[in-house]
């Protein structure tokens, strides 16, 4: 009789555990009653080693720590490129930047920008009646035809290019703060930018709380020159760089609290990431890639692997960590799918939806991910393996140029995330296989009108 009772208890416990598990999955995947809100928060030049949820650091980021505890953290998330303009084009279009021709950083007064032929995430979501706003740094062209309001954003408040592009006229235009298509401030009080961006972002959400909205909050910093408000300056033990990151963390907290206050938290997917790796050559004024090699302008892991945290209460399993590979280009098809947007048949989308990855039903939607330096396919990531075909060499002007790896270099990122042990000699078949796959992918890309080399201020 005792054996029967024990068997009954075991069956009951097993059925209860199964019920609890299924309940958790259902909570994540139950049908949406209305289109969700989307908030993408993008830091500029933030390193993989600058947040305590990724590496040991003295920088305090309690709000991002909490966001990771309440959401999903990805450990192998790749920016769309190793520099500002290409990575932002990739994020907003879901396509490798070579397709749009934006293969390098744009400068003020250039006659180039995001082409009209490209479809941005904002334009796609507007078709679904979303309100859209870009707050912060744009950097996809500063002439009127290239600005945010010409690419699907109802509202723009921020800078049209990087905060260090401030040479004296007539070489460069002065740095201006813009509201829609009106220049409203110069010189820009950069020490208050993070706070003002945050206020503008919250105001936009409040004005549109009764309809679905897409907020793209692209912080100007921690790109140099660094600026923090009086409340945050001299607060971090990591110096001014730490002050800036801690203020961005504060901003994240304010955005999340505003969503909670408006009763929108469970209807809103919030994503935090960076446009590329840190400017490590800046020393104390630049960030850290942690144990990863390299930084901005390189396709070493430190230049392209960046933090990624997604939070959506009741939809994404809290405290989850995913180790599969994903990219910034994946945000385009992911948000499009969640919004019920149309399928695009007139263009190649390189991103893949990561919804199943975020909820734990799929390791990664990618078999391969590619990294470009300018127009050159520089590296291919396939599972734990990464093959380098080009490297970045520093030039006298402070910029880098791609040079071929002869022969290609192979690294096992599971065993060697710092990319210090080239194992190409002991894996010749794999080197050949990945080289062929890279070549086969490269010939499928139809480049856009490529930017000419930048020859200095106009």
C-alpha positions in Angstrom: 0.0 0.0 0.0 2.9 2.4 0.8 4.4 1.8 -2.6 1.1 2.7 -4.2 0.9 5.9 -2.2 4.4 6.8 -3.1 3.7 6.2 -6.7 0.6 8.5 -6.5 2.7 11.2 -4.9 5.3 11.0 -7.6 2.7 11.2 -10.4 1.1 14.2 -8.7 4.4 16.0 -8.3 5.3 15.3 -11.9 1.9 16.5 -13.2 2.2 19.6 -11.1 5.6 20.4 -12.4 4.4 19.8 -16.0 1.4 22.1 -15.3 3.7 24.8 -13.9 6.1 24.6 -16.8 3.3 24.8 -19.4 1.9 27.7 -17.5 5.1 29.6 -17.8 5.4 28.9 -21.5 1.8 30.0 -22.1 2.4 33.2 -20.2 5.2 34.0 -22.6 3.4 33.0 -25.8 -0.3 33.8 -25.3 -1.7 35.7 -28.2 -1.3 39.5 -28.2 -4.5 41.5 -27.7 -3.0 44.5 -29.5 0.3 45.5 -31.1 3.1 45.9 -28.6 5.1 49.0 -28.1 8.8 48.9 -28.9 11.7 50.8 -27.3 15.2 50.4 -28.6 17.8 52.1 -26.5 21.2 52.3 -28.2 24.4 53.4 -26.5 27.3 54.7 -28.6 30.7 53.0 -28.3 29.7 51.0 -25.1 31.9 48.0 -24.5 31.1 44.4 -23.7 33.0 44.8 -20.5 31.3 48.1 -19.3 28.3 46.5 -17.6 28.4 44.3 -14.5 26.0 41.8 -16.0 28.7 41.0 -18.6 32.1 41.5 -16.9 33.7 42.7 -13.7 33.6 46.5 -13.7 33.5 49.3 -11.1 30.8 51.0 -13.1 27.4 50.8 -11.3 24.5 50.0 -13.6 21.7 48.8 -11.2 18.9 49.5 -13.7 20.5 47.5 -16.5 21.3 44.8 -13.9 17.6 44.8 -13.0 16.5 44.8 -16.6 18.7 41.7 -17.2 17.2 40.0 -14.1 13.7 40.7 -15.3 14.4 39.8 -18.9 16.8 38.1 -21.3 20.5 38.6 -21.8 22.3 37.5 -25.0 26.0 36.7 -24.7 26.8 36.5 -28.5 25.0 39.5 -29.9 26.7 41.3 -32.8 26.4 44.9 -33.9 25.6 45.5 -37.5 29.1 46.8 -38.1 32.2 48.0 -36.2 31.5 51.7 -36.6 28.6 54.2 -36.2 26.9 54.8 -39.6 27.1 51.3 -41.0 25.8 49.7 -37.7 22.8 52.1 -37.5 21.9 51.5 -41.1 22.0 47.7 -40.4 19.8 48.0 -37.3 17.1 50.2 -38.9 17.0 48.2 -42.2 17.7 44.7 -41.2 20.3 44.5 -43.9 24.1 44.4 -44.1 25.2 48.0 -44.7 26.9 47.1 -48.0 23.4 46.7 -49.4 22.7 50.4 -48.7 26.2 51.6 -49.7 26.8 53.0 -46.2 30.1 51.3 -45.6 31.9 54.0 -43.5 31.2 56.8 -41.1 29.4 59.8 -42.6 30.7 63.3 -41.9 28.9 66.7 -41.8 27.9 68.3 -45.1 28.4 65.2 -47.2 26.0 64.7 -50.0 25.3 61.2 -49.0 23.0 59.4 -46.5 20.5 56.6 -46.1 19.0 56.0 -49.6 15.3 56.6 -50.3 15.2 53.0 -51.6 15.9 51.6 -48.1 12.9 50.8 -45.9 13.5 51.5 -42.3 11.8 49.8 -39.3 10.1 53.1 -38.6 8.6 53.2 -42.1 7.4 49.6 -41.8 5.8 50.2 -38.4 4.0 53.3 -39.5 2.1 51.1 -42.0 0.8 49.4 -38.9 -0.3 52.8 -37.4 2.6 53.1 -35.0 3.7 56.5 -33.7 7.5 56.7 -34.3 10.2 58.9 -32.7 14.0 59.1 -33.0 15.6 60.7 -30.0 19.3 61.1 -29.9 22.0 60.5 -32.5 21.0 59.9 -36.1 24.2 59.7 -38.2 22.7 58.5 -41.4 23.0 61.8 -43.3 22.6 65.4 -42.3 21.1 66.9 -45.4 17.3 67.4 -45.3 16.5 64.4 -47.6 18.4 62.0 -45.3 17.0 63.1 -41.9 14.9 61.0 -39.6 11.6 62.6 -40.6 12.2 61.5 -44.2 12.8 57.9 -43.1 9.6 57.1 -41.2 10.0 59.0 -37.9 7.2 61.3 -36.9 9.4 63.1 -34.4 13.2 63.8 -34.1 15.1 65.4 -31.3 18.9 65.1 -31.2 22.1 65.4 -33.2 22.5 64.5 -36.8 26.1 63.2 -36.4 28.7 62.4 -33.8 29.4 64.9 -31.0 33.1 65.2 -31.9 32.4 66.4 -35.4 32.9 70.1 -34.4 35.7 71.5 -36.5 35.4 75.3 -37.1 33.3 76.4 -40.1 33.6 76.3 -43.1 35.2 72.9 -42.7 32.3 71.4 -40.7 29.1 72.9 -39.7 28.8 73.7 -36.0 27.3 71.0 -33.9 23.6 71.7 -33.6 20.8 70.2 -31.6 17.7 69.6 -33.8 14.0 69.3 -33.2 12.4 67.8 -36.3 13.9 70.0 -39.0 14.7 73.0 -36.9 18.2 73.7 -35.5 17.5 74.8 -31.9 20.8 75.0 -30.1 24.5 75.6 -30.8 26.8 75.3 -29.1 25.1 72.2 -27.6 25.0 71.9 -23.9 26.2 68.3 -24.1 26.4 67.8 -20.3 22.6 67.8 -20.2 21.9 65.7 -23.4 21.3 62.4 -21.6 18.7 64.0 -19.3 17.1 65.9 -22.1 16.9 62.9 -24.4 15.3 61.0 -21.5 12.7 63.7 -21.0 11.9 63.9 -24.7 11.5 60.1 -24.9 9.1 60.0 -21.9 7.1 62.9 -23.3 6.7 61.0 -26.6 5.5 57.8 -24.8 3.0 59.8 -22.7 1.6 61.5 -25.8 1.1 58.2 -27.6 0.2 55.9 -24.7 -3.2 55.0 -26.2 -1.7 53.8 -29.5 1.3 51.5 -30.4 4.6 53.4 -30.6 8.2 52.8 -31.6 10.8 54.8 -29.7 14.4 54.7 -31.0 16.5 56.3 -28.2 20.1 56.5 -29.5 22.3 58.1 -26.9 25.1 60.4 -28.0 27.5 58.8 -25.5 29.7 57.3 -24.2 31.2 58.4 -27.5 33.9 61.0 -26.9 33.9 63.8 -25.9 32.4 62.6 -22.7 29.8 64.8 -20.8 27.8 64.1 -17.7 25.3 66.2 -15.8 26.3 67.8 -12.5 24.3 65.1 -10.7 26.4 62.3 -12.1 29.8 64.0 -12.6 32.6 62.7 -10.3 30.3 60.0 -9.0 31.9 56.9 -10.5 35.2 55.4 -9.5 35.8 54.7 -13.2 36.1 58.5 -13.8 34.2 60.5 -16.4 33.5 57.5 -18.6 31.9 55.7 -15.6 29.9 58.9 -14.8 28.5 58.9 -18.4 27.6 55.2 -18.4 26.0 55.5 -15.0 23.8 58.3 -16.2 22.7 56.2 -19.2 21.8 53.5 -16.8 19.7 56.1 -14.9 18.0 56.9 -18.1 17.1 53.3 -18.7 15.6 53.2 -15.3 13.5 56.3 -16.0 12.2 54.9 -19.2 11.2 51.6 -17.5 9.6 53.5 -14.6 7.6 55.7 -17.0 6.2 52.6 -18.8 5.2 51.1 -15.5 3.6 54.3 -14.4 1.5 54.5 -17.5 0.5 50.9 -17.2 2.4 50.0 -20.5 5.2 47.7 -19.1 3.4 44.5 -20.1 2.6 45.8 -23.5 6.2 47.0 -24.2 9.3 45.3 -25.4 12.4 47.2 -24.3 15.8 46.5 -25.8 19.2 47.8 -24.7 22.4 47.4 -26.8 25.3 49.3 -28.4 26.2 50.4 -31.9 29.6 48.8 -31.8 32.5 48.1 -29.4 34.5 50.6 -27.3 37.0 53.1 -28.4 39.8 51.4 -26.5 42.5 53.7 -28.0 41.0 56.5 -25.9 42.3 54.9 -22.7 40.5 56.2 -19.6 38.1 58.1 -21.8 37.1 54.9 -23.7 35.3 51.8 -22.7 36.3 48.2 -22.1 35.7 45.0 -24.1 36.4 42.9 -21.1 38.1 39.7 -22.0 37.4 40.2 -25.7 40.1 41.3 -28.1 40.0 44.6 -30.0 37.5 47.4 -30.1 35.7 49.8 -32.4 36.8 49.8 -36.1 37.8 46.1 -35.8 36.0 42.9 -36.3 37.7 41.2 -33.4 35.1 40.3 -30.9 35.6 43.4 -28.9 34.7 45.6 -31.9 31.5 43.8 -32.9 30.2 41.8 -29.9 28.1 44.1 -27.7 25.7 43.9 -24.8 22.1 43.0 -25.5 19.3 43.0 -22.9 15.6 42.6 -23.7 12.8 43.0 -21.2 9.0 42.4 -21.6 7.2 41.4 -18.4 5.0 38.4 -18.8 6.3 37.7 -22.3 10.0 36.9 -21.9 11.2 34.6 -19.2 12.9 36.6 -16.4 16.6 36.1 -15.7 17.3 34.1 -18.9 20.6 33.9 -20.6 20.9 32.9 -24.3 24.3 31.9 -25.8 23.2 31.6 -29.4 24.3 34.1 -32.0 22.1 37.0 -32.9 22.7 40.4 -34.6 21.3 44.0 -34.6 19.8 43.3 -38.0 17.5 40.7 -36.3 15.6 43.5 -34.6 13.9 44.5 -37.9 12.2 41.2 -38.6 11.6 40.5 -34.9 9.6 43.7 -34.3 8.0 43.4 -37.7 6.7 40.0 -36.9 5.4 41.1 -33.5 3.6 44.1 -35.0 2.0 42.0 -37.7 3.8 43.9 -40.5 3.7 42.8 -44.1 6.2 40.3 -45.5 8.9 42.0 -47.7 9.3 40.4 -51.1 11.1 43.2 -52.9 14.4 43.1 -50.9 16.8 40.8 -49.1 16.5 41.0 -45.3 19.6 39.6 -43.6 18.2 39.6 -40.1 16.1 36.8 -38.7 13.4 36.9 -36.1 14.7 36.0 -32.7 11.4 35.7 -30.9 11.8 31.9 -30.5 15.4 32.4 -29.4 14.4 34.9 -26.7 11.7 32.6 -25.2 14.1 29.6 -25.3 12.6 27.6 -28.1 15.6 28.1 -30.5 19.3 28.4 -29.9 19.9 30.8 -32.9 18.2 31.5 -36.2 21.6 31.8 -37.9 23.9 29.2 -39.3 26.4 32.0 -40.2 26.9 35.6 -39.4 29.2 37.9 -41.4 31.3 40.9 -40.3 32.3 43.6 -42.8 35.1 46.2 -42.9 33.9 48.7 -45.4 33.0 46.7 -48.5 35.2 43.8 -47.5 33.7 40.7 -45.9 36.2 40.5 -43.1 35.0 37.6 -40.9 32.5 34.8 -40.7 31.0 33.4 -37.5 29.7 29.8 -37.7 28.7 28.1 -34.4 31.8 28.4 -32.1 34.1 29.1 -35.0 35.2 32.4 -36.4 37.3 32.8 -39.5 39.1 36.2 -40.1 39.6 37.1 -43.8 40.6 40.8 -43.2 42.1 42.7 -40.3 42.1 46.4 -39.5 45.4 48.3 -39.6 45.8 51.6 -37.9 46.8 54.5 -40.2 48.5 57.8 -39.4 45.2 59.7 -39.6 43.9 57.6 -36.7 41.5 55.6 -39.0 41.9 52.0 -39.9 42.1 50.2 -43.2 41.3 46.6 -44.0 44.2 44.3 -45.0 43.8 40.7 -46.0 44.7 37.9 -43.6 47.1 35.8 -45.6 46.4 33.0 -44.7 43.0 33.4 -43.0 42.9 33.0 -39.2 40.6 30.6 -37.3 39.5 30.8 -33.7 37.3 28.7 -31.5 35.3 31.2 -29.5 34.0 28.7 -27.1 37.5 27.8 -26.0 39.2 31.1 -26.8 36.8 34.1 -26.7 39.8 36.4 -26.6 40.9 35.3 -30.0 44.5 34.6 -29.0 45.0 31.1 -30.4 44.9 30.9 -34.2 44.0 27.2 -35.0 43.9 27.5 -38.7 46.9 25.2 -39.3 45.3 22.3 -37.4 41.9 22.8 -39.1 42.6 23.2 -42.8 39.4 21.6 -44.0 37.3 23.9 -41.8 39.2 27.0 -43.0 38.5 26.0 -46.6 34.8 25.3 -45.8 34.2 28.6 -44.1 36.2 30.5 -46.8 33.9 29.0 -49.5 30.8 29.8 -47.5 32.0 33.4 -47.2 32.7 33.7 -50.9 29.3 32.2 -51.8 27.5 34.6 -49.5 29.5 37.6 -50.7 28.5 37.1 -54.3 24.8 37.1 -53.3 25.0 40.7 -52.1 24.1 43.5 -54.5 25.9 46.5 -53.2 24.2 49.9 -53.0 25.8 53.0 -54.4 29.0 52.9 -52.3 30.2 56.0 -50.5 33.4 57.4 -52.0 36.4 57.6 -49.7 36.3 60.5 -47.3 39.1 63.0 -48.1 38.6 65.4 -45.3 36.2 68.2 -44.4 34.4 69.8 -47.3 
